[in-house]
Amino acid sequence: MTPIPAASELPATRVPATEIPAADRFVRDADATLDILDDTRALALDLVLTSTRLVRLVSSQLDIPLSLPQSRALAELREQGPLRISVLAKSQRCSQPSMTTLVDRLESAGYVTRATDPTDARAVLVDITTVGLETVARAGEAIAEALAEPLAHLTRDERAEIARSLDSLRHVTAEVRSISGR
């Protein structure tokens, strides 16, 4: 049996795809797919690192009464509605006791309430209050204000590029939510 040459061993001349053996086309396609995956992974890592840095930097400069974990929990409750502490803990990637402590603090500040789960009297649902919604809205406004000036220094085309990218990121977010069942 004759060994199949690697893609790197193929001649550099362009040959119509119909004249390339199927196995060689597969190797070339696999190599191109790996390159795309490597680029995609690098982009994903850069996106996560850059957005995390931006959130931390902006949050550290704001005068809002919420920590990042509190802000994230309130935002989750605003988006998802009432949740059990266990579900909230899982979505925020922390232990249930840690989330219970966080919810205790949010409840003491008037940002959330607890109520018995109507589907299971042993469970408790946490829900965001009007005060919590107003606080999250003010935090969002403060973040927007903090970013408005740096964004204003970008060209109109750069801001338009960011806006287009945000549309793509919303699509990615929806896809990740769909896959994770959240």
N, C-alpha and C positions, 0 to 999 in steps of 0.2 A: 504494500500500500504506500503510495507516494504521500509524504507529509505535506500539509497545507502550509504555504509560506505565511509568515506574519505580515501584518499590514505594512510594517516598516521595511520589509524586504521587497515590496512590490515596486515596479518601475515608477518613476516620477512623472512619466508622460500620462496625459489624460486619455483614458480608455472609456468608451461608452459603457454605461452600467450593464447593458445587456451582454457585453463581452467579458465581464468579470465574473468568475465562478461565484456561485451563491455563498459558499463558505467565506470567501475573501470579502464579499460585501458585508457579511455578518460581522466579521472582525473589524472592518472599518466603521460600521455603524456602532458597534460596541465601544470602540475607542472614542468616537465622537460623543456618545452618550456619557461616558465617564468624564470627559472634559466638561460637558454641560453640567453634570452633577457636581463636579468639583467647584465650578464657578457658582452654582446655585448655593452650595453649602457655604462658600466663602461670603457670598452676598447675605445669606441668612445670618451668619455669625456677625458680620459687620452691622447689619440692621439692628440686631438685638443689643450689641454693645453700644452703638451710637445712641439708640433711643433710650437705653437705660442711663447712660451718662447724662443725656439731656434732661431726663426726668429728675434725676438726683440733683443736678446742678440748679435747675430752675426751682425745685422744691426747697432746696437749702436756702434760697434767697427770698422766699415768701414768708409773710407773716400770717399764717393760717393756723387755726387751732388743731389741726389734724396731722398725725404722723403719716408716712407713706402707707404702712399697713392698714391704718384706719381709713385712709382715703380709698384704697383699693377695695376694702370690704364694703364701704358705703356705695362705691360705684357699682360693685357687683350686685348689691341689693337693689339699687336703682334700676339696673338693667334687667335683672332676673325676677324681681319681686321677692316675696318672703321665702326664706330658705332655712333649713335646719342648720344648726351649728356644724354638724358633721359635714354637710355638703359645702358650706361656706369654707370650712377649714381645708377641705380637699381642693376646692377651686383656688384657694390662696396659698396652697402648698405649705401648710403648717399643721401642727398637731391640734387635736381637738381641745386639749386643756389650754393651749396658747390662744386659740380662737375664743374659748369661753372667757378668758381674762380680757381679751380685746373687746368682746361684746359687752362684758360687764362695764368697762370704761365708757364705751359708746352709749350704753343705756344710762349710766349715771349722768352723762353730759346731755341727755335728751335727744340723741341722734337716732336711736333705734328703740323699738319695743319688742317684747317677747309675748307670744301667745301660744296657747295649746294648738297643736296641729290637729285640724278637724278630721284628718284621716287616721290619726293614731294619738290617742289621748296621753300616751306616755312620752311623746316627743314635743319639742318646742320649736316654733318658727320664729325667726328674727326678721323684723321688717323695718325699713327706714321710715323715719318720721318726717313731718313737714320741715322741722328744724334741720334734720339731717339732709334733706333734699336742698334746702336753701344754702346750707354750709358747703355741700358739694358744688352747687352752682357758683357760689362765691369763689371757691378754690379754683374752679375752671376759669372764671373770669380773671382771677389773679394770674394764673398761668398764661392765659392769652395776652394779658397786658405785659407780662415779663418777656414774652417772645415777640411781641409786635414790633418793638424797635429793632432788634437784630434782623427780623424778617424784612423790615422796611429798607435795610441796607442792601438787600439783594435786588437784582434787576427784575423787571417785570417777567422776563422769560424764565428766570430761575424760580420765582414764586409760582409761575404757571406749571413748571416742571414738578415742583413739590406737590402742588394740588393734584396733578395727574397721578403722581406716585401714591398719594393718599387714597385715591380711588382704588388703585391696585391693592394697597395694603388692607383696605376694608374688605375686598374680595378674598384675600388670603385669610384674614381674620374669620370671616364667615365660613370658609372652607375648613379651617382648623377647628372651629366650634362644631361644625357638622361632623367631622371625623371623631372628635372627642366626646360627642353627645351632650355638649353643654350649650 
